[in-house]
Amino acid sequence: MATRYKLISLKDKASGSDINSGSDDAKFATAKAIKDSTNVPSVAPSTSGNVLTSNGTNWTSATPSSGGVDTSGTPADNDFAKFTDADTIEGRSYTEVKTDLSLNNVTNNAQLPIAGGTLTGAVVAADHGTGTTDQVVNVCYSTSATPPTASTTTEGALFVQYTA
């Protein structure tokens, strides 16, 4: 039995101008066609660190222009970046960021929202300096007829006696 072979023809090779126009996808690109194309730059092996840029029509390989960022110190995982000058950043820890932003007086405790929420602990208002200003007051309550002493409550606290 005879073996049959089917002859396949390769597509035509593209030229540099074919690659530039991008109008014929029936041709295949060769290394020479890519080199001859003005849209694909020739990047020599000795151009480590170069970047490809485009002017909208052609590509070029060039040394990067300014705009790079340097680092200062040794940034660590989970550090925040802080610019120390126009093109230098340094790693800053959570604590250092709080200091940088003058947030040293802020705790990491959950806070009760202004509207809604439930107080689960005692809230103690400050001493009242004057009775002519609206303020939050502390309220003490007991079945005893004896109110708390001044040393155990704040100034302006109210005492309520109730019957159990």
Stockholm file with secondary structure:
# STOCKHOLM 1.0

chainA/1-164         MATRYKLISLKDKASGSDINSGSDDAKFATAKAIKDSTNVPSVAPSTSGNVLTSNGTNWTSATPSSGGVDTSGTPADNDFAKFTDADTIEGRSYTEVKTDLSLNNVTNNAQLPIAGGTLTGAVVAADHGTGTTDQVVNVCYSTSATPPTASTTTEGALFVQYTA
#=GR chainA/1-164 SS CCCCCCCCCCCCBCCHHHHHHTCCTTSBCCHHHHHHCSSSCCCCTTCTTCEEEECSSCEEEECCCSCCCEEESCCCTTCEEEEEETTEEEEECHHHHHHHTTCTTCCCCCCCCSSSCCCCSCCCCCCCSCSSSCCCCCEEEESSSSCCCGGGSCTTCEEEECCC
#=GC SS_cons         CCCCCCCCCCCCBCCHHHHHHTCCTTSBCCHHHHHHCSSSCCCCTTCTTCEEEECSSCEEEECCCSCCCEEESCCCTTCEEEEEETTEEEEECHHHHHHHTTCTTCCCCCCCCSSSCCCCSCCCCCCCSCSSSCCCCCEEEESSSSCCCGGGSCTTCEEEECCC
//
